[in-house]
Amino acid sequence: MINIGINPIAFSIGVFEVRWYGIMVVLAVVVVIIMALREAKRVGLAEEHIYNAGLWAIIGGVIVSRLLHVIDKWDYYMANPVQIVGFEGLTVYGAILGALLAILIYCWVKKISFWLIGDVAAPGAILGQAIGRIGCLINGCCYGLPTSLPWAVVYTYPGSYGPAEAVHPTQIYHLIWNLIGFGILWSLRRRLKPQGSLFLLYLALYAAGDLSIRFVREGGPFNFFGLQFFGLQQAQLIGIAILVVTVPWLIIRMWRARAQAPTTGGSGEVNRTERNRGA
């Protein structure tokens, strides 16, 4: 067994506590922006779009992340409505979907390709999620089900959210899967066609990993107004929906791109003007 006795609070300034989780989230955002800026330069996208879309994504991500958490814990928040507004309880899928919606609106307003922004952000996004899982591991949240496996973790610090029994280190499972996903996306970022394919692959990779890992992760079945869906968690249902949409869409788009390749002069790089149009 692996004992984790780290204080989730990195330091305090008066009554204000700074948690390792918050530090890792900030670091993750910085990494996403740096990686996106690097990719934007490679494809000829103006840096201002990365900064502006990033701000929209943060705002949208926080709002929808909180919304999905409230829906998931609907009975509790109906009994405690004053706690609906807050930051104690956010969902990763809510952050992803909220960020996507915000960026989609930004691209529509600025008349630039959403697919281009998605491809530019995809590698950094999954790497940022890997970094965020380090914060989850220290914080003790998102822990797994009880297990006797030799790599099980036990939280020994009194202020940790993690249990004082041996559980699956699901945060590490997420971390490893996200790093694998980053390696795949980074290696394919110059080769995967058409535009937007890298982004769809990112969604599919993340959804597949998250769906699988949650079978050994603590969490109750999604219950919405008395309805349950085969005992699956809310995030698993979202993951299935994402896979149902993204996998066929990705296959069809790539098949069409290959079918059109002989009539469009091959699969060479399109110019920068074409990249900034919709695909």
Rosetta silent file (secondary structure, phi, psi, omega in degrees, C-alpha in Angstrom):
SEQUENCE: MINIGINPIAFSIGVFEVRWYGIMVVLAVVVVIIMALREAKRVGLAEEHIYNAGLWAIIGGVIVSRLLHVIDKWDYYMANPVQIVGFEGLTVYGAILGALLAILIYCWVKKISFWLIGDVAAPGAILGQAIGRIGCLINGCCYGLPTSLPWAVVYTYPGSYGPAEAVHPTQIYHLIWNLIGFGILWSLRRRLKPQGSLFLLYLALYAAGDLSIRFVREGGPFNFFGLQFFGLQQAQLIGIAILVVTVPWLIIRMWRARAQAPTTGGSGEVNRTERNRGA
SCORE:     score description
SCORE:     0.000 S_00000001
   1 L     0.000  150.063  179.621    0.000    0.000    0.000 S_00000001
   2 E  -110.763  120.531  179.015    1.070    3.582   -0.669 S_00000001
   3 E   -89.777  132.634  176.514    0.457    6.092    2.112 S_00000001
   4 E  -116.767  106.958 -177.665   -0.312    9.690    1.146 S_00000001
   5 L  -115.786   27.269 -178.039    0.124   11.988    4.100 S_00000001
   6 L   -80.341  136.586  174.996    0.517   15.307    2.271 S_00000001
   7 L   -69.725  120.383  179.859   -1.370   18.313    3.590 S_00000001
   8 L   -60.884  -20.230  179.459   -3.760   19.371    0.785 S_00000001
   9 E   -91.556  115.350 -178.068   -3.202   22.982    1.844 S_00000001
  10 E   -69.336  -47.000  177.501    0.074   24.245    0.388 S_00000001
  11 E  -163.533  166.379 -179.667    0.139   27.437    2.464 S_00000001
  12 E  -127.060  144.289  173.227   -2.119   29.982    4.138 S_00000001
  13 E  -121.920   97.291 -172.491   -2.248   33.753    4.042 S_00000001
  14 L    66.157 -124.603  178.350   -4.284   34.732    7.065 S_00000001
  15 L   -89.781   -4.773 -177.886   -7.594   32.929    6.733 S_00000001
  16 E   -86.723  120.539 -178.458   -7.049   32.378    3.000 S_00000001
  17 E  -103.839  133.074  176.886   -5.924   28.830    2.199 S_00000001
  18 E  -108.330  114.793 -178.155   -4.123   27.903   -1.003 S_00000001
  19 E   -90.986  153.249  175.745   -4.536   24.231   -1.857 S_00000001
  20 H   -59.665  -33.307  179.022   -2.249   22.138   -4.004 S_00000001
  21 H   -59.708  -46.359  179.213   -5.291   21.379   -6.134 S_00000001
  22 H   -63.440  -39.473  178.651   -5.725   25.053   -6.972 S_00000001
  23 H   -62.541  -43.280 -179.381   -2.033   25.424   -7.745 S_00000001
  24 H   -67.950  -35.220  177.166   -2.157   22.479  -10.139 S_00000001
  25 H   -64.578  -43.872  177.711   -5.261   23.832  -11.856 S_00000001
  26 H   -62.791  -43.934  178.495   -3.548   27.172  -12.442 S_00000001
  27 H   -61.301  -39.643  179.349   -0.436   25.379  -13.706 S_00000001
  28 H   -62.635  -43.226  178.976   -2.622   23.291  -16.020 S_00000001
  29 H   -62.302  -42.204  178.815   -4.238   26.410  -17.501 S_00000001
  30 H   -61.569  -43.731  179.547   -0.820   27.963  -18.080 S_00000001
  31 H   -62.976  -43.025  178.757    0.392   24.810  -19.844 S_00000001
  32 H   -58.698  -45.725 -178.392   -2.707   24.708  -22.063 S_00000001
  33 H   -65.763  -43.744  179.973   -2.169   28.322  -23.126 S_00000001
  34 H   -61.607  -45.469 -179.785    1.572   27.850  -23.755 S_00000001
  35 H   -65.261  -39.941  179.343    0.980   24.736  -25.836 S_00000001
  36 H   -65.978  -39.061  177.729   -1.846   26.405  -27.762 S_00000001
  37 H   -62.591  -39.660  178.907    0.331   29.446  -28.493 S_00000001
  38 H   -63.528  -44.904  179.695    3.031   27.165  -29.855 S_00000001
  39 H   -70.199  -34.761  178.516    0.593   25.378  -32.117 S_00000001
  40 H   -62.612  -40.941  177.777   -1.054   28.641  -33.175 S_00000001
  41 H   -62.931  -38.229 -178.540    2.291   29.954  -34.353 S_00000001
  42 H   -65.220  -38.273 -175.958    2.865   26.774  -36.349 S_00000001
  43 H   -97.731   -0.712  176.640   -0.448   27.035  -38.235 S_00000001
  44 L    82.923   28.816  177.849   -0.473   30.814  -38.586 S_00000001
  45 L   -96.139  133.625 -177.978   -3.261   31.654  -36.132 S_00000001
  46 L   -60.463  137.718 -177.866   -3.047   35.037  -34.386 S_00000001
  47 H   -61.463  -31.117 -177.112   -2.058   34.793  -30.706 S_00000001
  48 H   -59.335  -30.558  179.521   -4.861   37.125  -29.669 S_00000001
  49 H   -68.516  -32.170  178.469   -7.383   34.397  -30.513 S_00000001
  50 H   -68.550  -46.668  179.985   -5.702   32.035  -28.054 S_00000001
  51 H   -64.559  -45.359 -177.685   -5.811   34.547  -25.203 S_00000001
  52 H   -67.787  -46.457  179.418   -9.375   35.648  -25.952 S_00000001
  53 H   -64.987  -34.404  177.979  -10.739   32.146  -26.524 S_00000001
  54 H   -62.643  -41.157  178.754   -8.915   30.982  -23.396 S_00000001
  55 H   -65.314  -44.741  177.245  -10.679   33.597  -21.281 S_00000001
  56 H   -60.131  -40.997 -177.764  -14.057   32.657  -22.729 S_00000001
  57 H   -64.044  -41.032  179.763  -13.260   28.979  -22.114 S_00000001
  58 H   -62.509  -46.230 -179.007  -12.424   29.559  -18.439 S_00000001
  59 H   -64.417  -48.806  179.650  -15.669   31.426  -17.812 S_00000001
  60 H   -64.096  -38.523 -179.454  -17.799   28.914  -19.705 S_00000001
  61 H   -63.617  -42.840 -179.425  -15.988   25.974  -18.141 S_00000001
  62 H   -65.195  -43.991 -176.655  -16.571   27.160  -14.574 S_00000001
  63 H   -64.333  -51.330 -177.293  -20.276   27.866  -15.152 S_00000001
  64 H   -71.634  -32.673  176.981  -21.153   24.565  -16.847 S_00000001
  65 H   -60.125  -45.133  178.155  -18.856   22.589  -14.547 S_00000001
  66 H   -66.999  -39.125 -178.656  -20.775   23.853  -11.550 S_00000001
  67 H   -61.299  -46.230 -179.856  -24.108   23.320  -13.307 S_00000001
  68 H   -65.807  -34.229  177.258  -23.427   19.635  -14.011 S_00000001
  69 H   -64.831  -42.646  179.516  -22.286   19.113  -10.418 S_00000001
  70 H   -63.726  -41.544  178.217  -25.533   20.611   -9.114 S_00000001
  71 H   -63.769  -40.467 -179.461  -27.571   18.397  -11.471 S_00000001
  72 H   -64.595  -33.491 -179.870  -25.607   15.330  -10.360 S_00000001
  73 L  -111.009   43.667 -170.193  -26.340   16.147   -6.696 S_00000001
  74 H   -57.076  -46.643 -177.555  -29.816   17.490   -7.381 S_00000001
  75 H   -60.551  -41.137 -179.422  -31.522   16.185   -4.218 S_00000001
  76 H   -64.496  -45.832 -175.396  -28.853   17.678   -1.978 S_00000001
  77 H   -75.040  -24.360  173.239  -28.957   21.119   -3.577 S_00000001
  78 H   -69.168  -30.599  176.862  -32.748   21.219   -3.604 S_00000001
  79 H   -82.374  -19.923 -179.801  -32.545   20.721    0.156 S_00000001
  80 L  -133.217   65.435 -173.393  -29.716   23.296    0.420 S_00000001
  81 H   -62.701  -25.761 -178.622  -30.387   25.855   -2.353 S_00000001
  82 H   -68.258  -15.131 -179.030  -28.151   28.543   -0.829 S_00000001
  83 H   -95.591    4.047 -179.559  -25.151   26.350   -1.645 S_00000001
  84 L   -63.157  -42.498  179.482  -25.877   26.143   -5.364 S_00000001
  85 L   -86.239  116.321 -179.563  -23.649   29.128   -6.093 S_00000001
  86 L   170.819  179.182 -178.712  -20.064   28.253   -5.168 S_00000001
  87 L  -117.218    4.230 -179.642  -16.874   26.562   -6.292 S_00000001
  88 L   -87.799   85.353 -177.302  -16.849   23.587   -3.908 S_00000001
  89 L   126.494   91.980  179.273  -17.804   20.905   -6.385 S_00000001
  90 L  -130.458  154.990 -179.189  -16.899   21.065  -10.068 S_00000001
  91 L  -115.726  142.821 -179.944  -16.934   18.434  -12.805 S_00000001
  92 H   -65.022  -44.283 -179.989  -14.267   17.818  -15.444 S_00000001
  93 H   -64.090  -35.609  176.465  -16.821   17.156  -18.171 S_00000001
  94 H   -61.889  -40.421  178.182  -18.636   20.332  -17.241 S_00000001
  95 H   -64.452  -42.403 -179.837  -15.391   22.241  -17.653 S_00000001
  96 H   -65.297  -50.880 -176.583  -14.764   20.600  -21.056 S_00000001
  97 H   -67.315  -38.625  178.017  -18.282   21.099  -22.404 S_00000001
  98 H   -65.600  -40.953  177.844  -18.554   24.620  -21.031 S_00000001
  99 H   -64.349  -42.050  179.424  -15.219   25.578  -22.534 S_00000001
 100 H   -62.672  -43.856  179.550  -16.222   24.098  -25.905 S_00000001
 101 H   -62.690  -43.840 -179.826  -19.507   25.985  -25.926 S_00000001
 102 H   -64.252  -42.683  179.703  -17.783   29.250  -25.043 S_00000001
 103 H   -67.504  -37.114  177.724  -15.113   28.775  -27.726 S_00000001
 104 H   -60.549  -43.095  177.621  -17.776   27.855  -30.281 S_00000001
 105 H   -65.223  -42.364  179.287  -19.559   31.146  -29.572 S_00000001
 106 H   -60.652  -45.433 -179.357  -16.260   33.048  -29.737 S_00000001
 107 H   -64.366  -36.379  177.747  -15.404   31.493  -33.112 S_00000001
 108 H   -65.933  -41.940 -179.916  -18.864   32.330  -34.422 S_00000001
 109 H   -66.804  -43.158 -176.748  -18.530   35.958  -33.300 S_00000001
 110 H   -87.447   -5.133  178.485  -15.003   36.322  -34.714 S_00000001
 111 L    57.406   48.959  173.810  -15.791   34.253  -37.839 S_00000001
 112 L  -122.577  164.091 -175.114  -12.838   31.885  -37.475 S_00000001
 113 L   -72.095  121.770  174.565  -12.735   28.111  -37.721 S_00000001
 114 H   -64.618  -36.969  179.485  -13.788   26.280  -34.579 S_00000001
 115 H   -61.558  -39.152  179.486  -12.018   23.189  -35.917 S_00000001
 116 H   -63.449  -47.960  178.254   -8.773   25.119  -36.166 S_00000001
 117 H   -60.211  -41.438 -179.952   -9.008   26.342  -32.563 S_00000001
 118 H   -61.763  -45.229  178.510   -9.903   22.821  -31.441 S_00000001
 119 H   -63.435  -39.916 -179.421   -6.894   21.248  -33.143 S_00000001
 120 H   -65.042  -37.628 -174.805   -4.590   23.914  -31.752 S_00000001
 121 H   -86.852  -21.795 -169.981   -5.850   23.420  -28.192 S_00000001
 122 H   -55.870  -53.291 -177.877   -6.237   19.616  -28.126 S_00000001
 123 H   -60.502  -43.683 -179.995   -2.692   18.452  -27.185 S_00000001
 124 H   -66.903  -33.181 -178.874   -2.308   21.079  -24.477 S_00000001
 125 H   -63.173  -47.091 -177.678   -5.790   20.402  -23.117 S_00000001
 126 H   -73.019  -28.700  174.445   -5.188   16.731  -22.399 S_00000001
 127 H   -69.590  -39.827  176.512   -1.729   17.507  -20.982 S_00000001
 128 H   -62.315  -37.198  177.927   -3.297   20.128  -18.716 S_00000001
 129 H   -66.604  -33.760  175.956   -5.825   17.559  -17.512 S_00000001
 130 H   -63.326  -43.460  178.668   -2.956   15.235  -16.616 S_00000001
 131 H   -63.797  -40.989  178.820   -1.406   17.982  -14.492 S_00000001
 132 H   -59.517  -31.990 -179.958   -4.747   18.662  -12.821 S_00000001
 133 H   -67.803  -23.127  173.977   -4.915   15.028  -11.707 S_00000001
 134 H   -64.303  -40.230  176.170   -1.804   15.579   -9.608 S_00000001
 135 H   -63.120  -39.462  177.525   -3.855   18.094   -7.655 S_00000001
 136 H   -62.393  -41.356 -178.763   -6.647   15.521   -7.300 S_00000001
 137 H   -62.164  -45.159  179.905   -4.175   12.958   -5.963 S_00000001
 138 H   -69.752  -40.170 -176.804   -2.841   15.308   -3.289 S_00000001
 139 H   -67.676  -32.037 -178.484   -6.298   16.675   -2.470 S_00000001
 140 L    94.696   -0.267  179.010   -7.748   13.185   -2.030 S_00000001
 141 L   -83.187  170.057  176.770  -10.723   13.796   -4.300 S_00000001
 142 L    57.942   32.820 -177.212  -11.743   11.571   -7.247 S_00000001
 143 L   -79.998  169.179 -174.661  -10.496    8.492   -5.377 S_00000001
 144 E   -96.656 -175.655  178.044  -11.257    4.892   -6.290 S_00000001
 145 L   -78.036  159.276  177.910  -13.120    1.966   -4.807 S_00000001
 146 E   -57.683  142.361 -179.731  -11.572   -0.166   -2.026 S_00000001
 147 L  -154.698  159.402  175.807   -8.965   -2.646   -3.262 S_00000001
 148 L  -108.624   12.653  179.096   -6.199   -4.920   -2.008 S_00000001
 149 L   -62.545  148.431 -176.538   -3.903   -4.304   -4.968 S_00000001
 150 L   -64.047  -21.220  179.600   -0.284   -3.557   -4.035 S_00000001
 151 L   -98.391   15.333  176.116   -0.447   -0.072   -5.588 S_00000001
 152 L   -63.358  153.878 -179.877   -3.535    0.938   -3.607 S_00000001
 153 E  -115.147  149.370  176.157   -3.326    4.270   -1.769 S_00000001
 154 E  -129.068  128.520  179.833   -4.317    5.186    1.768 S_00000001
 155 E   -91.343  119.949 -174.970   -4.816    8.806    2.842 S_00000001
 156 L  -106.735  -12.328 -179.669   -3.339    9.381    6.264 S_00000001
 157 L   -80.309  131.069 -174.973   -3.542   13.174    6.585 S_00000001
 158 L   -59.231  -31.845 -176.706   -6.601   14.181    8.664 S_00000001
 159 L   -88.965    9.414 -177.687   -7.550   17.082    6.396 S_00000001
 160 L   -82.204  151.185  174.623   -7.564   15.032    3.198 S_00000001
 161 L   -78.483  -16.190 -177.397  -10.711   14.291    1.215 S_00000001
 162 L   -76.250  155.281 -177.942   -9.416   10.767    0.603 S_00000001
 163 L   -78.840  157.780  178.402  -10.478    7.784    2.741 S_00000001
 164 L   -90.544   35.106  175.347   -8.297    6.156    5.382 S_00000001
 165 L  -134.151  160.827 -177.002   -8.632    2.775    3.656 S_00000001
 166 L   -69.247  123.371 -178.825   -6.857    1.224    0.687 S_00000001
 167 E  -134.544  162.143  174.014   -8.446    2.400   -2.576 S_00000001
 168 L   -61.178  133.201  175.675   -7.657    2.425   -6.279 S_00000001
 169 L   -80.962   68.526 -174.272   -5.424    5.414   -7.153 S_00000001
 170 H   -62.508  -25.370  175.735   -7.822    6.458   -9.907 S_00000001
 171 H   -61.927  -38.644  178.668   -6.186    9.882  -10.081 S_00000001
 172 H   -70.848  -36.515  176.360   -2.999    8.140  -11.237 S_00000001
 173 H   -59.430  -46.563  177.694   -4.990    6.053  -13.724 S_00000001
 174 H   -60.844  -43.867 -178.859   -6.397    9.279  -15.178 S_00000001
 175 H   -59.279  -48.771 -178.960   -2.943   10.850  -15.185 S_00000001
 176 H   -63.119  -44.833 -179.837   -1.362    7.953  -17.079 S_00000001
 177 H   -62.429  -41.248  179.381   -4.195    7.777  -19.612 S_00000001
 178 H   -65.290  -37.107  177.886   -4.026   11.521  -20.264 S_00000001
 179 H   -67.384  -38.647  175.363   -0.263   11.336  -20.811 S_00000001
 180 H   -62.238  -44.277  178.131   -0.783    8.487  -23.288 S_00000001
 181 H   -60.419  -40.689  177.795   -3.418   10.596  -25.015 S_00000001
 182 H   -61.498  -43.633  179.372   -1.031   13.540  -25.173 S_00000001
 183 H   -60.274  -40.882  179.222    1.618   11.368  -26.788 S_00000001
 184 H   -65.919  -49.262 -177.742   -0.859   10.191  -29.426 S_00000001
 185 H   -64.169  -41.170 -178.091   -2.194   13.667  -30.202 S_00000001
 186 H   -65.082  -37.763 -178.266    1.259   15.256  -30.289 S_00000001
 187 H   -74.344  -23.366 -176.524    2.580   12.647  -32.721 S_00000001
 188 H  -102.052   -2.220 -169.938   -0.437   13.013  -35.048 S_00000001
 189 L   -63.040  -25.534  179.215   -0.900   16.786  -34.942 S_00000001
 190 L   -93.616  -12.254 -170.418    0.833   17.368  -38.309 S_00000001
 191 L  -113.008  -25.040 -173.659   -0.616   14.349  -40.099 S_00000001
 192 L   -76.211  123.098 -179.675   -4.245   13.924  -39.106 S_00000001
 193 L  -125.556  154.680   -2.625   -6.648   15.284  -41.756 S_00000001
 194 L   -82.285 -173.712  179.429   -9.010   17.013  -42.255 S_00000001
 195 L   -57.965  135.491 -178.160   -8.977   19.989  -39.927 S_00000001
 196 L   100.461  -14.608 -178.769  -10.789   19.189  -36.685 S_00000001
 197 H   -66.203  -37.856  179.726   -9.818   15.508  -36.648 S_00000001
 198 H   -64.213  -39.517  179.499   -7.266   16.016  -33.879 S_00000001
 199 H   -65.148  -44.558  178.645   -9.886   17.716  -31.743 S_00000001
 200 H   -64.638  -37.847  177.425  -12.414   14.909  -32.256 S_00000001
 201 H   -64.687  -38.528  176.397   -9.735   12.337  -31.452 S_00000001
 202 H   -58.658  -48.009  179.734   -8.960   14.222  -28.226 S_00000001
 203 H   -61.345  -43.027 -178.802  -12.599   14.039  -27.140 S_00000001
 204 H   -65.899  -43.219  179.665  -12.822   10.342  -27.996 S_00000001
 205 H   -62.283  -47.733 -178.661   -9.586    9.466  -26.193 S_00000001
 206 H   -63.258  -44.313 -177.713  -10.533   11.333  -23.045 S_00000001
 207 H   -63.436  -41.340 -179.322  -14.069    9.913  -23.009 S_00000001
 208 H   -63.249  -45.051  179.571  -12.883    6.321  -23.493 S_00000001
 209 H   -65.983  -45.957 -178.364  -10.377    6.548  -20.657 S_00000001
 210 H   -64.571  -42.177  179.148  -12.701    8.326  -18.256 S_00000001
 211 H   -58.642  -44.345 -177.463  -15.569    5.922  -18.977 S_00000001
 212 H   -70.393  -45.322 -175.694  -13.383    2.893  -18.221 S_00000001
 213 H   -64.594  -31.825 -176.419  -11.649    4.260  -15.130 S_00000001
 214 H   -69.456   -9.632  174.193  -14.922    5.225  -13.471 S_00000001
 215 H   -70.930  -19.911  176.322  -15.851    1.565  -13.100 S_00000001
 216 H  -117.534   18.463 -179.958  -13.284    1.460  -10.259 S_00000001
 217 E  -111.020  141.635 -179.467  -13.830    5.041   -9.087 S_00000001
 218 L   -60.403  136.348  178.807  -16.051    6.085   -6.203 S_00000001
 219 L   160.611  137.771 -179.042  -19.359    7.533   -7.314 S_00000001
 220 L   -86.287  163.940  177.749  -23.043    6.738   -7.192 S_00000001
 221 L   -65.095  146.483  179.488  -25.332    6.067  -10.153 S_00000001
 222 L   -67.613  125.583 -178.253  -26.810    9.109  -11.834 S_00000001
 223 E  -127.047  109.567 -177.581  -30.283    9.698  -10.463 S_00000001
 224 E  -122.420  108.825 -177.792  -32.341   12.402  -12.101 S_00000001
 225 L    54.438   41.148  176.711  -35.904   12.774  -10.871 S_00000001
 226 L    86.228   -5.044 -179.805  -35.941    9.106   -9.905 S_00000001
 227 E   -93.191  133.175  173.708  -34.522    7.888  -13.202 S_00000001
 228 E  -122.831  152.317 -173.326  -31.355    5.763  -13.248 S_00000001
 229 L  -121.524   82.711  176.952  -29.462    4.594  -16.306 S_00000001
 230 L    58.341   25.464  178.319  -28.095    1.072  -15.802 S_00000001
 231 L    74.398   10.335 -178.362  -26.313    2.176  -12.637 S_00000001
 232 L   -80.895  151.247  176.157  -23.882    4.374  -14.587 S_00000001
 233 L   -76.727  161.734  179.731  -22.453    7.590  -13.231 S_00000001
 234 H   -55.939  -45.745 -177.809  -23.291   10.930  -14.821 S_00000001
 235 H   -64.017  -33.388  178.552  -19.801   11.240  -16.297 S_00000001
 236 H   -68.262  -38.650  176.753  -20.038    7.760  -17.836 S_00000001
 237 H   -64.259  -41.290  177.253  -23.280    8.667  -19.578 S_00000001
 238 H   -64.685  -41.250  179.374  -21.674   11.825  -20.932 S_00000001
 239 H   -61.502  -42.191  178.159  -18.648    9.801  -22.037 S_00000001
 240 H   -62.543  -43.481  179.264  -20.836    7.324  -23.919 S_00000001
 241 H   -61.380  -41.702  179.346  -22.665   10.187  -25.628 S_00000001
 242 H   -63.868  -43.617  179.916  -19.353   11.766  -26.658 S_00000001
 243 H   -64.880  -40.837  179.746  -18.049    8.481  -28.073 S_00000001
 244 H   -61.028  -33.790 -179.200  -21.291    7.836  -29.986 S_00000001
 245 H   -85.630  -49.767 -169.363  -20.930   11.228  -31.650 S_00000001
 246 H   -73.976  -40.414 -175.806  -17.181   11.679  -32.086 S_00000001
 247 H   -63.698  -53.242  177.112  -16.037    8.244  -33.276 S_00000001
 248 H   -61.978  -39.546 -179.686  -18.413    7.932  -36.282 S_00000001
 249 H   -60.944  -44.725  179.425  -17.970   11.629  -37.066 S_00000001
 250 H   -63.123  -44.772 -179.295  -14.188   11.284  -37.054 S_00000001
 251 H   -63.031  -45.890 -178.703  -14.264    8.171  -39.255 S_00000001
 252 H   -63.491  -43.963 -178.717  -16.656    9.739  -41.783 S_00000001
 253 H   -65.422  -41.302  179.310  -14.688   13.002  -42.001 S_00000001
 254 H   -68.636  -37.396  178.038  -11.380   11.186  -42.478 S_00000001
 255 H   -64.416  -43.457  178.724  -12.911    8.854  -45.091 S_00000001
 256 H   -64.287  -40.087  179.781  -14.296   11.806  -47.035 S_00000001
 257 H   -62.435  -41.219  179.415  -10.963   13.624  -46.859 S_00000001
 258 H   -69.407  -37.652 -179.985   -9.165   10.602  -48.297 S_00000001
 259 H   -65.623  -32.074 -177.944  -11.799   10.134  -50.998 S_00000001
 260 H   -88.319  -11.081 -174.482  -11.392   13.756  -52.087 S_00000001
 261 H   -56.304  -44.673 -178.523   -7.595   13.741  -51.937 S_00000001
 262 H   -62.534  -29.685 -178.036   -6.964   12.759  -55.619 S_00000001
 263 H   -90.589   -6.362  179.820   -9.173   15.599  -56.870 S_00000001
 264 L  -113.157   13.936  174.734   -7.707   18.233  -54.582 S_00000001
 265 L    84.933   28.059  176.760   -4.078   17.667  -55.439 S_00000001
 266 L    94.714 -170.869 -174.765   -3.106   15.274  -52.675 S_00000001
 267 L  -110.182   31.673 -179.241   -2.954   15.636  -48.925 S_00000001
 268 L   -70.064  175.133 -178.923   -0.407   18.430  -48.697 S_00000001
 269 L   -67.364  132.939  171.764   -0.569   21.328  -46.282 S_00000001
 270 L   -78.974  157.586 -177.665   -3.301   23.868  -47.007 S_00000001
 271 L   -75.054  171.013 -172.012   -2.251   27.484  -46.921 S_00000001
 272 H   -68.424  -29.997  177.691   -2.740   29.653  -43.891 S_00000001
 273 H   -64.905  -43.045  179.230   -5.701   31.509  -45.353 S_00000001
 274 H   -64.715  -32.603 -177.802   -7.561   28.226  -45.870 S_00000001
 275 H   -63.882  -31.999 -175.629   -6.739   27.140  -42.308 S_00000001
 276 L   -86.857    3.158  174.023   -8.628   30.095  -40.899 S_00000001
 277 L   -94.216  166.409  177.948  -11.808   29.213  -42.776 S_00000001
 278 L   -69.576  152.263  178.792  -14.387   26.748  -41.533 S_00000001
 279 L  -114.408    0.000    0.000  -13.889   23.076  -42.390 S_00000001
